[in-house]
Amino acid sequence: MSPYERLRAWQLSHELALRVYHCTQSFPKHEQYGLTSQLRRSAASVPTNIAEGSVKRGAGEFQRYLDIARGSLAEVGYTLRLALDLAYLLSDVWKELDGLQRRAGFLIWRLYRSLQKEGARGD
């Protein structure tokens, strides 16, 4: 198991990416290179940036990648909302994904803050 796989923020982000890939299979074909692609790329970007940042030297570098992951997560949140409003997602599916996205965001923020405290201690 890679060290980043132990991070709960990565685990939830990975789960979100898997669920996004699954739910977008039913999106209209004409969205394949539009909304489907955008949502999948932004969802995959979140755990990817957590993984990449976790191997960088120093807390500040890791925080930079967590910032990118948070930006991608915000993109996922909006794109899911758009898919709901376009009737590509059922309300219960959107609620589940939105909840997962919010929990992942909270954990990424906590990880970010813990790195801030670590840096302040000089560790």
C-alpha positions, 0 to 999 in steps of 0.5 A: 500500500502506498503511503497516500492510500492511508490518507482518508482524504485520498480514500474518499477522493478515490471513491468519489472518482470511481463513482463519478466514472460509474455514474457518467456512463449513463450520460448522453453520448453527445456529452462524451467530450463535454460534460462527461470528460470534464467531470471525469478529469476533475474527479480524477484530479483530486486523488491524483494531486493528493498522491503526487503532493504526498511525495513532495518534499516539505509540507508547503509543497504538499499543501500546494498540491492539496490546494489544487485538489481542492480546486478540482473538488470545487469543479466536481461539485459544480459540474455535478450540480450542472449534471443534476440541473440538466437531468443527467443525474437523479436527485438521490445519486446527486445527493450521494455524490455531493455528500461524498464530495463535501466529506472529501473536501473537509478531510482535504482541508483538515490535512492541509491545516495539519501540514500548516501546524507541522510547518509552524513547529518546524518539523 
